[in-house]
Amino acid sequence: MEKVYQAVDGLVSYAKKYLGLDERDEVFARNTVFSILGLESYKDEKYDGVLPTVPDKLLKELDEACIDAGLFGIYDCARYNDEIMGALMMPPSKVIDTFNDVKAKEGSEKATEWLYDYSVKSDYVKKSALDANPRFEAEGLIVTINKSKPEFRDPKKAASGNSVKGGYPKCTICRENEGFSGRNKRTLRTVDITLGGKKWFWQFSPYGYFYQHGIAVNTEHTPMHVDKNTFVNLMDFVDVYPHYFIGCNAPLPRIGGSVLAHDHYQGGGEVLPLHKAPPAVSLKWSDYPEAEISVLDWPGTAVRVKSTDRNAVTEVSEIIRKGWVNYENASIGIIPRSEEGEHSAISPTVVKRDGKYEMTIILRNNITTEEYPDGVFHAHPEFHTIKKESIGLIEAQGLFILPGRLETQLAEIENLIVNGLPLEGDAREFELVYEEMKTRCGENPTAEQVSEEMKKELGSICKRILGNTAVFKTQPETVKFLKGLGFTCND
């Protein structure tokens, strides 16, 4: 048991240094850990290593020691790690108080930095796993291969993977998950925010897709929806947290988030490619001449409304939203509703720069046909080997999350290209990638050249997928839609 005692001592020392464990609570905390492990004795064994700044190494040492001692098995590590770290960190009330104190003294950016750092140090945010995910820029997009997240190629399985059976908590993002053992949420900590005069809360994502990826969640368990108040809520958020962007998934299956039963937004501290997209065509609305309205130069269909006047942004955005959800054009496959329900929605996302609100409205539609059973405005079948999952808010903004299986599958394709070998067996599903890569790489490419060209190929495919999601395939079509609502082009 010597190594177990040393590992526990290391974690307790770590908690005192990084997690706010009061020295007066040290004995109590250590005994709590022993209780979790089922130990009824203790020999004072000091941890003799250098304390790391994140708990990964300490938890690995504890897991190995406990497995060797027969205290638990290899498949129990995550549960025990979560329970032990939850016992060593500050309770929710103290986290909230500390966050609010930092916010009052140093501002909201320092407060979110503190909370994110604390979430990493408590092992809630799995930053080491996130940092191990391949990530690169190509074709003006950001592409990541997420090895930490399971792939859900079936939308129904994706939805079931995020449901909670039994009624408590009602879903995976309810605040009642804070400390809930049933989903290993003992290390989850949230903080209060107010949006539209109502109570919401903020938490970071344990497997975030970008820097400080988090979600703002309605305290009430109410279904996802986008209406005029959504624009107000999003601007309320960036008023307090101007260093973040915040956006809302379209509240429909196949084009929305995996959790549609509970109203929430996603945001964080990274500038995504859509935020950099330049205007292609400028328009105006007579009642709000100060509002800058533009169709963006972007593969998807996106319109930006920009102004220092919040009311102008709200009113103009609502005109576009209402116009889109009722727009019908069967000649290009746009059906707003059918016996199956609503099919058209928007994904709004906002940043605040130089005192101006920049509300970008992404037009989405989830209609299906016999030819496209997964969605007419979804990744088309030729791209499903790369991406079949829903194209939600984050990808619609130009950050693509590709499945972890691609790391080995595409390495195999690269090897075939380098060695001039043909496609065989399961690799045949990558025929499109293989043929395009052969054209890209030419004769006798090096492994390094093929690797770089593969990044460009993935960027190209992701850009084409965004083009699949575009409800209007050209900028003039988008302009025509807006003119039909009463917008006029700037001279």
N, C-alpha and C positions, 0 to 999 in steps of 0.2 A: 504493500500500500504506500510505500515511501514516495513513489512517483505521483500517485494520486494526490497525496497531501501537498507535495511541492507544486503541482499544477493548480490546486485550489488556492494555495497561498499566492501564486503568481497572479491569478485572476482577481483576488481580493485586493492585492497591491495595485493592480491595474485600475480597478474600480475607484480606489482612493485617488489615484493620480488623474484619471481621465473622465470618470463617470459621476463625480460629485458625491462619492460615498463618504459620509462623515466618519471620522476616526472613532467617534463614540458609538457608531453602529457596526464597527468592524467585527467584533466577536459574534454579534447577532447575525450578520451577513454570512460569515463563515459557517456558522451552525445551520443556517438555512440551506446553504449549498450541500452540507453533509446530509441534511434531511432529504433533499432531492435525490441524492445518490444512495440513500439507504444506509449511511454509515453512522455507527453509534460510538465511535472512538476516534481519537485524534492524537497524532504525534507531531510535535512542532517541527516541521520541516520547511525551512525557508527556501523560497525560490531564488536560485543563484544566477539566473540569467538576466540579461538586460531587457527591461520592459519595452515591448514594441509600442508603436503609436496606434496600431489597430489590433484587434484581439485574435486574428486568424491563427497565428502561431501558438498562442496560449491555448486556444480551444482545441487545436490539433493535438497538442501535447496532452491535454486532459482526456480527449477521446481515446488516444492510444493507450494511456495509462489505465483508463477505466475498462477498456476492452480486454487488455492483458490481465486485469484483476477480476474479470468476469462480472463487472457491475452492470454493463449493458452491451448490446451487440452493435455491429457496424451500422445497421439500418436505424438505430435509435439515436444516432449522434445529433441530428438536427433538432429533435425534440428536447433532448437534454441541454444542448447548447442554448436554445431559446429560453428554457425555463431558468437556467442558471444566470444568464445575462439579464433576464427580466428581474431577477431577485437582487442583482448587484447594482442596477442603475436607479436613477431617481424616479420617484412615482410621478404620474401625470401632472399632479398639482404643482410640483416643484419645477418640472420642465416648463409648464405654462408660465409660472412666475418668473423664471429665469429668462425665458424668451421675451416676455413683456418688459422686463427690466432692461435688457440689452436694447430692445427696440426704442424704449423711452430715452435712453441715454445716448445711444450711438446710431439709431436709425434702423429702418426696416431691412436694409441690405445686410448689415452686420448681424441682425437677429436671425435672418434666414441662413446666413453662413454658419452661425453658431448651431442652429438646430440641425442643419445638414451634417456638420462635423460630428455632432453628438450622435446622430442616427448611424453614422458610419462606425464610430467608436463603440457603440452599443451592439453592433453586428446586425442592426435592422436593415440598413442599406448595405447590400453585398458588393461593395465597391471593388474588391479584388476580383470578383467574378466579372463585373462589368468591364474592368480595365483589360481583361483577357479576351474580350470580344474583338475580332477584327473590325476595323473601322477605317474608311477612307472617303475621299471626295472624288467624284467623277461626273462629267456631264452636268456640272452645276448642282449636283445632288450630294447628299451624304448617304453612304451605304454602310450598314453594319450587319454582321453575322452574329446573331444572338445565340450563344451556346448554352445560356442559362434558362431559356424559356422553351417549353414544349411547343411543337408546331400543331396548330389546329387547322387542318385543311378542310374539315367539315364544319360549316357555321353552327350547326346544331350542337356538335361536340364542343365547340368553343364556348357556346352559351352555357352548356351543362357544366363545363369546367370551371365556370365562375359562379355557379349557383350554390346555395346553401340549403341543405335539406334539414328539416326539423324546426324551422321557423326562428331560430336564434343563433347568431344575428340574422336579420332578414336577408342580407346579401353580404358580399365580400368586402364592401367598402363602408358599411354602417359604422358609426362611431363605437358601437358595442363590441367591435372587434378588438378594441384597445385592451390588451391583456388577456384576450381569449385564448385558452389553451387548445381548443378544438382546431384552430388553424395556425398554431405556432405564432401567435401575435402578442406574446408577452412583452416583447421589446418595442412594440408599436407605441409611439407617442405623437399626439396631435396638438394643434394650437387653434384657438378661436379666431375667426375672422367674421366680418359683417359685410354682406353683399345685399344691396337693395333693401337695407334696413332689417334683414333677417339673419338668423344665426347660421353660419356655415363653419367649416373647420378645414384646416390644411394639414396634409401629411405628405411625406416623401414616399416615392415608390421604391420598394426593396430592390427591384431589378429594373431601374430606370433606363430609358433609351438615350438620354442626353444629360447634360450637366444640371444637377439639382432638379431632376424630373420629379414633379409632385402633382397632387390632385387637390382641388378645392371641392369639398363635398357638402351638400345640403344636409343640415342636421336632421331634417325630416326625411323619412324614406318615401320619396315621391319620384315618379317616373321621369326619365330624361325627356326634356322638351326644349325647343328653341322658340322664343317669342320676343316681343319687344323688350320685356324685362331682362332677357338674357344679355342684350347689348349693354343695358344699364349695369348689370352685375359685373360684366367683364371690365367695364371702365372703372367701376368702384375698386376692383382688385388692383388694376395698374396705377390707380391714384395712390394707393398705399404701398404697392410693391412695383415701382416703375422700372426696376432692374430685371423684371420678369416679363415674359409674354404669357398670355392666358388664352385658351381657346376651348371650344365646345364641339364635341363630336355631333354629327348629324344623328338625330334620335330615331334611326331606323335600322333594322337588321341588314347585314351584309355591307353597309357603308358606314355604320356607326361603331361605337365601342363595344367591347365584350360585355359590359355591364350597362344594360339599358333600363333596368328597373329602378335605378337610383340616380337622381340628378347630380351631375358632377362635371367639373371642367379639368383640363390638363394644362400645365404650364411649367415654366422653369427658367433657368438662367442661361439659355443658349439662344443665339440668333440663328434661326433655321433658314434654309434657302429661300422659302417663300417670302420671308421678311425682307430679303434683298432684291426680290423681283422688281424690275423697273416698270413704270407705266408704258403701255403701248399706244393706247388711245385715251384722250382726256375728254370727260363729259361734265355737264353741270345740271343742276336742278334749280329752277327759277326761285323757289321759296328760300333756298339756302345757297346763295351765290358764293359764299365764302368757302363752302365745302369743296374739296378737291376730289373728284370722282374719276376713277380710271379703270379701264380693262387692262389687266396685267399681262406682260410678256412672260407667259408661264404655260407649261404643257397641259395642266388642268384648266378648268374654267374658274377664274377668280376675278373679283371686282373689289377695288379698295376705295374706302371712304375715309377722307383725312381732313381733320379740322381741330382747332383749339376749342371749338364749341361742342360740348358733349351732346347738347340737344340736337344740333344739326346732324351729328354722326348717328344718333339714335333714330331720328325721323327718316333720314335717307336710307339707312340700312333696313329699316322696317318696310319701306316702299319696295326695295329689292326683294326682301324675303317674301312678302305677300305676293308680289308679282311672280316669283319663281314657283312657289308651291302650288299656284293655280295655272301655270303655263302648260299648254298642251300643243304638241307638234308631232303628230303620228308619223309624218314623213321622215323624221330623223329619230324616231323611236322614243320620244319623250311623252310618257303617259303619267299625269300627276297622281292619279288614284284609280283603283279598280275594286272589284269585289274582294280582293286580298287586302285592301287598305290603302294607306298613303304610300306614295313612291318618291315624291320629291321633297327635299329638305336642304338646309344649308349647314355648313360648318363655319361659324364665325371665329376669328382669332384676332387679338388686338395686342399692339405694342404701343408704348408712349415714348415719343422721341421729340426733343426740342419743344416740349410743351404741347405737342399735337397728338391726338389719338389717331392711330392708324388701324381702322377696322377692315380686315380683309375677309370677304365673304366668298366661300367656296361653294359653288352650286353642285349638288349631288342628286343622283337618281338611282334607285335600286331595282328598277323593273327587270324582269327576267323573260326570256323567250325560249323556245325549243332549241334554237341554235346556241343560245347563251344561258344555260340553266343556272349559272352562278351569278349572272348579272350582265346586262348589256354594257353597262358603264363600270365594269370590273375588269381586272386583269384577264385578258383573253386566253383561251386554252393553250395556245402555243407558248405562253409564258408560265404556265402552272408549275413546271418543274423548278422554277426559280421562286415564284410567289403565287400561292393560291389563296392565302388567308385574306381577310377583309382589308381593304385599303382605307384605314381610318384617318383621323385628324392628323396624326404625326406624319404619316407617309404622304398625305395630301399636301403637307407643308414641305415635302422634299427630303425627309429623313426616312429611309427605307430600312425596315427590320426584316432581314432575311433569315430563314431557318438554319439552325446549327448544323444540320446534316450536310449543307453545301460545302462546308470546310473540307471534308474528305472527298465528297463527290466531285467537286470542281478541281481538286488537286489531282484526281485521277484523269480528268479531261486534259489538264495541263500536261501531265506526263505523256499522254497519247500524242498530243501535238508536238512536244519536244522530240519524241522518238519516232514520229511519223507513222504511228500505228492506227489501225482502223477502230471504229466503235464496235463493241461487242457486248452481249448480255444486257444487264440492267443499264449500262451506260448509254444505250441507244435512246433513252428518253431525253438525252441532252443533245440530240442531233442538231437542233437549231444553234445552240452555243458552239458545238464542235465545228460546224461548217462556217459560221461567222468568224470564229477564232482562227481557222486555217487561212481565211482571207486576210484577216488582220495581221497575222504573224509572218506570212510569206514563207520562203524556203529556209530551212535550217535555223530556226530561232533558238536563242539560248533560253534556259529556264527562267532567267531574270526578265527577259523580254516578254515571255509568255505570261509570267505572273503580272506584270504591269498591264499587258493588254487585256487580261482577264478582268482587272478592275474596271477598265474602260468599257468592256463588254457588259459587265453587270450594271454600270451606270447607264449605258445605252438602253438596256432592257427595262430598267426602272423608269427611265424617261418615257419609253414607249408605253409602259403600264399606266403612267400618269395620263398619257394621251388617250388611253382606253377609257379612263374615268371621266374625261372631259365631256360634258353634255353638249357643248358646242365645239366643233372641231377647228373652227377658225375664229380669229378675233372679230372680223366683220359680222359673223353670226351672233356673237355676244353683244356687239354694239347694236345690232338690229333688235335684239330682245330688249335691251335697255331703252332704246328709242320708242319701242312699243309701250313702255311704261310711262313715257313722258320726258325722259332725259334727252338732252340735246348735246351735240358735239361742240367742243370749243373751236372757234375759228382759228 
